Amino acid sequence: MATVSARAATVPRIAIVGGGYTGAAAAVQLTSASDATVVIVEPRAQPGCGVAYSTRDPDHRLNGPLDNHLVDPGRPGDLRDWCEKTGVLERDPQALAANGAIYLRRGDFGAHVAHTLAERSSRIRHRRCLATALRTKGRRYEITTSDGGTLGADALVVATGTGGFRPPALLARLGSHAALVHDPFEASSLQSIAATARVLLVGAGLTALDVVSTLLRQGHTQPILAISRHGIRPRAPRDGAGETPVTALLAKIDGEVPDYVRRAVGSAGIRGLSRALRERIREAAAEGIDWQTPFDDVRNVVWQFWPALPVEEKTRFFRHLRGIYDAHRFRAPPQNDLIVREGERRGRVVFRRGRLEDATAAGRRIRMTWCEETQRRATADFDYVINCTGLDPMFGAGDNPFLSDLMQQGILRADPTGIGFDVDSECRPIGRDGSASARLRVAGPPTAGSRGDPLGVIFIAPHIRRMIPGLLAEIGASTPLT
């Protein structure tokens, strides 16, 4: 017994603040890579789902095929095995798309992540509360929690996820107007919209496609107008694309940066890369290769060259190209694409390129003014205006007591790009004084400004895997027991 007690006293404990996908993946991978115990601090009853995978809407599907979704890169077949054991595909035959790939409902993937956590329950504990403050005690951290207690840990991972929906400034000034839907992922927000309501979607990305799919399934009869600055919406994967084996995709992510990309970035930054990629797409087209292949070759390795770009280059990208990049980067599930295209054919959905100019309350409605690409100025009243501009990892950080405390202490600071938090190559947060905090990591979407592309499951999982060895070395954790 003495030997067991002595060993237990030396087993490190790692706290993870945030229990969405990123927090769950970090917990699973940490317990696979070491003998550490993990405590997830998360107020939701079920960790692992977060905002994206808590939805129960049957039209909200993963935007990538089944085999591109995983929790631990070391066990890439777990999701498919789980689907076969639980009969998910029998209950959801529409998951099989015409291109031969499987696109699960997001809620089903969330259930898989929760199941994976439960399998590791002997060394992963869920503390259902909010983290509210952090103190350093020697080489350990002490987290104050909303249940009135504290939690000691040898290391800490901040995994607060994708943040919230930041409304454009024009909409933000309308405050809590009843016609303004700030969070389209809140199920009741869409369920209460009458079929005859005039609806405007601000943004045309995957969130907008989700909203359109939901409203059309509810029998919406009035045209739904979606306005975005670039006028581009995500496209479905090319016909016949099928599924790329996840091991092959992971190898591409960890592979070499194409020579032409390295040369273009090194000589002319983002503009040079944009020109070089367009040229490569033209060459591919001449060879009968779809544009998605060369685009994906760049997307897969963004994390390798992005950190070395000057801040002004990164800022230029976020200001001018991010919307277009995301529209191409995030593919539409074929099932949603069909719903939306049918809605367009019937005149129920209209996508336009435009720039918002004004938004004012007009009784129970909102009066919107925008300028279209033809320079025509338009004004109309809408029963509902839905913010579909996407999740912002920094939005709401000031209202999160834990993040607010870390920022006030100077442990966290905003990335110079304005996207997420500033971190170093090991994902240690860089504080107000410019130094990095040992035994502390920021994981997932909040590192997008610094690290480039930890957005989407297939990129977050290997991002965590790369982060883990340095963290375990700092706390002296033992190698796997198995």
N, C-alpha and C positions, 0 to 999 in steps of 0.2 A: 504493500500500500504506500509505503514511503517513497518508493521509486516512482509510482504512478503520480503521486502528489507533487513530487519534485519536477517531474516532466511537465505536468499540467501547468505549473507555475511559470515554466519557461516558454510555453507555446504562445506566440504572439497573437494579439487581437487586433483586427483591422475594422474600423468603423466606416460604413458607407452611408453618406447622407444623400438620400434620394433613392427611391425604390422602383423606378421605371425600368425600361429595358436596359439602359446603360448600367444602372446600379446592380441589376440582377446578373447581367453578363460579367461584370467585374467580380461579383461574389462567387459565381460558379468557377470562373477561371482562376481566381486566387486560391480557392480550396483545391483545385486540380493541380496547381503549381507548387503548393507548399502544405505544411501542416497547420497553417494559421486558422484561427476561428474568425468568423465574420459576423458582425451585427449590422443589419440594414435598418436605418432609421427612416421610417416612411409612414405618413399618417393614413394612407389608404389601407383598407382591410386586407387587400391582396397585393403584395409586391410583385413586380415583374411586368405589369401591363402598362403603367403610366398613362399619359394622355392618348397616345396614338393607338394603343392596343386594348383600351378599355371599351371601345365602341361595340355596341351590339347591333348596329345597323347592318343588315345583310348585304347592302350594296357597297360597304366600305371594305375594300380588299387591299391586300399587299400590292404594291406597285411593281414588285419583282417576283419572279417565279419561286416556287417552293424551295428548291435547292439552293437559292441564293440567300436563305434565311437560316441563321444558326445562332447559338448562344456561345459555343466554345469551338473555335477553329480546329481544335484537336479532336472534335467529335462531330464532323460535318454531316453525318447521316442521322443524327438524333431526331430531327423534325420529321423526316419521312417515316422512320420507324414508329414514332409516336402516332402519326396519322393512320398508319396501318393498324396499330393496336387499338386505337380508339374509334375507328370507323368514321372519322371526320369526312372523308371524301364520299362515302356512301350517303351521308346526311346532306352533303352539299355537292351534288353532281355538276352544278354550274361552275365549280372551281376549275374544271378542265376547259381551257380556252381552245379556240379553233386552231391556234398555232401549235397545239400539242403540249403546251406547258400548263402547270397547275398554279393558280393564283388563289391562295387561301383568303378567307375572311380575316380581317385584322384581329377580331376578337378571338378567333381560333388560335392564331399565333400567340396572342397574349396568354391563352390557357396553356399552351405548350411551355412558354417561359416560366409560368407559375409552377407547372408540374416539374420542370427541371430543378427549380429551387427546392421544391419539396423533397426531391430525391436526395438533396444534400443537406437535409434538415439537421443532421447530427452535428454539423459544424457551421451552419448558417442559421442565425436567429433573427427574427423580425421583431423590432421594437416599434409598436404602433403609436407614434407620436411625432411631433415636430422637433427638429433640432433648433435651438434658439440662440446659442452662444458657444464660443470656443475659448478655452484657456489652455496655455502650455504649462505643464508641470514637469520640469526636468526634460527628459527625453520622451515624455508621454503627453498625449492630448486628453483633455477632459471636456466633454460635450455636455452642455446643459440642455435639458429636454423639457417639452411642454407638459409632461406628466409629473413635473416637480422633482425629477431625479437627475442624476448625472451618469455619464458613460465614459469610462476610461478606455483608451486605446493606444496602441503603439504606433499606429499609422492611421491616416484618414484619407478617404477618397470622396471628393465632392462630385456627385453625379446628379445634378439638379435638372438635367435634361434640356428640353427644347424651350423652356420658358413659357411665355404666353403669346397671344395674338396682339401685336402692337398695332393699334389703329393708325392710319395716316393722320397727320395733324389736323386736316380739315374735319375728319370724323371725330377725333378726340375732343374737340371743343364742344361737340354736341352732348358730351357727358353720357348720362344714362337714359337718353331719349328712348322711349318704348319701341320706336321703329328701327333702332340701331342694334344689330346683332354683333356684339364684340367677339364672342367665342362660338363659331359654328359647330364645334365639337360637342357643345352642350346639347344633348338630345332634345330637351324640351324647347330649345330655341327654334328648331325647325318644325317640330310637331305642331306648334301653334299657328303656323303660317297657313292662311286660308288658300284654297286652290285658285281663287280669283285675284289674289294679291299681286300688285305690281312689285317686282323684286329686282334689285340691282346688286350684283356681285362685284366687289372691288377686288380685282385680281383674277387671274385665269389659270392658276396652277392646279396641282392635285387637289387642294382643298376645295377649289371651285368645282372641280369635277365631282367630288364627293357630294357637295351640296346639291348640284344639279341632279345627280342620280337619286338622291333622297326625295327631293321635291317632285320629280317626275313620277317616282314610284307612288307618292302620296296622291297623284292625280292632278298635279298642277296644270292649269289650263291657260294661264296668261303667259306671254313671252317673258322669259328670264333674260335680262341683259347682263353680260359680263364685260367689264371694261378693264383693260390693263395697258400699261405704257407701251409695251412692245407688241401687243396683239397676238402673241403666240401662246398656244396651249400645249401641254404635254401630248406627245403622240404615243400610240401603242407600239410595242415591239414589231419589227417587220414580220411579214407573213413567212411562215416556215422557219422562224428563228429557233423555235423550240427552247430547250434549256441548256445553258452551258454548265457542265459539271462544276460544282462548287470548288472542288480542289483545283481545277484549271483556273477559275476566276481568282482564287486566293493567290495562286502562283503569279498571275498577271499583276495583282496589286503589289506583291512583294518583288516583282521583277524589275528589270532595268528600264530607266526612262529612255524612250526612243531618242536616237541621236538628233533628229531634226527638232525635237521639242527642246532638248538641252541647248542646242545652238541658238534657237530662236529666243528662248527666255534669256539666255546669257547676253545676247547682243541687243535685243530690243524690247525686253520685258513682255507685258501683257499684249501690247499692240502687235509685237513681232510674233508671239504665239498665235494670236488670232489669225494673222495673215498666213502663217505657216500651216495652221490646221485647215483653213479653207482650201489652200493649195493641195494639201494631202487628200482632202475629201474629193476634190476634182479628179485627182489621179486615181483614186479608188473607184470613182464612178466610171472612168474610162476602162477600168479593169472588171467592171460589173459587180463591184462591191458597194453595198449600201453605206450611206454616210454614218450610220450608227457605229460601224466597226472602228474607223479611225477616231471618231469622237470618243468612244469608250477607251481606246488605247491611251488617250490623254487623261480622261477622267480617272482611270484606275490608279495613276501614279501622281496625281496632284499633290498628295501628302509629301512626296519626296522633294519636289522643287519649290513648292509654295513658301515654306519657312524662310528661304534665302532671298525672296523678293524684297525690295525696299518697301517701306510702309506706304509710300505714295503710289507705288504700283498696285499694291493690294487694295488701297482705298479707291483707286481709279476703277478697278474691277468691280468692287461692290457698288460703286455709284452708277456705272454705265453698263456693265455686262452681266451682272448676277442674275437678273430676271430672265434674260435670254438663255444663259447657261443652265439655269435650273429647269427651264421649260424643256430643254433637250436632255438634261441629265436624268431627271425623274420621269420615267416612262409611265404612261397611263395603263392600268390593267385593261386588257382587251374587253372584258365584260363592261366596264364603265365607259370605255371608248365607244362601244356599240350603243349604249343607252344615250350618250350625249349626241352622237351623230344622228341617231334617229330623232332626238329632240330637235336638232337643227333642221333636219329634213322636213319636219312637221311645223316648223316655225315657232317652236316652244322655247328654243334657246338661240341667243344671238351673241356672238363674240365680236367685240370691237376694240380697235386700238384708239386710245384716247388719254387725255390728261385731265384729272379732276381740277376744277378751278374754284368751286364754291360749294358749300353745304350749309343749309339753314333749316331750322325747324319750321314746318308749315302745318301747324296743328298736330294731328296725329301722324302726319307724314313727314318725310324729309325731302326738301327740294334740292336737287343736285344739278350743278352746272359743270359741263366738261367740254373740252375742245377735242374734236376728232382729228384723225390724221389728215383729213382734207382741209383742215383749219376751220371747219364749220363748227360754230358754237351751239351747243344744245342745252336745254334746260327741261327738266321733267320732275314730277313729284312721284315718290315711291312709298308704298306701304311698308316696305322693309328694305334696308340697306345692310348687306352682310359683308363683314370684313373677312376677305379670303386672301389677305396679303402674306399669310404664312407665319410660322412660329419664330419668335426672336428669343435666343437664349439669354439675352440681357433684360428682356422686358419683365417687369415685376420683381427684379432682383432687390430693389430698394424696399419692397414690401415683404420680402422673405426675411424673417428675423435673423436667420443664420447667416445668409449671404450679406445682409446689411451689417451684421456684427463684424464679419471678416473684412469687409471693405472699410469700415470705420477704424478697425485696428491697423489697416494698411497691409494686411496679409494678401488680400485680393485687390487688383486694380483692373479697370477696363482695358481691353486690348487697344492699341493705338488705332486700329481700323474702326473701332466702335462696335465690333461684333464679338461678343463673348468676353472672356477674361484673358489676360496676358499670361502666357505660360512659356517655359523653356522647352528644350528638346526632350526632356524627360516628363513633360506635363506637370512639372512643379510650378505652382503659381508664383509669378513675379510680383512682389509687393510694391508698396509706395516708394520704398527706398531703393528699388532696383535689384534687391536680392531675392533668391528663390528659397522657399520653405522646404526643409528636409522632412521626409516621412509624410508628406502631404502631396496629393495629386488631384488634378481636375481632369475629369474624363468626359468624353463624348462631345455633343454639340457645343457646350460652352467654350471649347477650344478652337472652334472653327476659324476665328480670325487669325489666330497664331499658327495653327497647324495645317489649315487648309481644307480638309474634307472629312471630318468624322461625323458624317450625316448619312443615315441609312444603315441598316443592320449589317450589311456585308462590309461596310467600312468601319463601323464602330467596333465590331468584334476583334479584328486584327489590330486596330488602334489600341485596344485594351491589352491585347497580348504583348505588343511592343513595350507597353508602359510597365508591365508587371515585374520583369527581372530587376530593374533598378530599385523599385520600391521594396521588394523582398530583401535585396542585398542591404539596404539601409537599416532594416530592422533585424537582420540576422535570422530570417526565417529558414527553416529546414527545407530540403528538397522533398519531392513527392514521397508519400509513404507507400504508394503502390508500385 
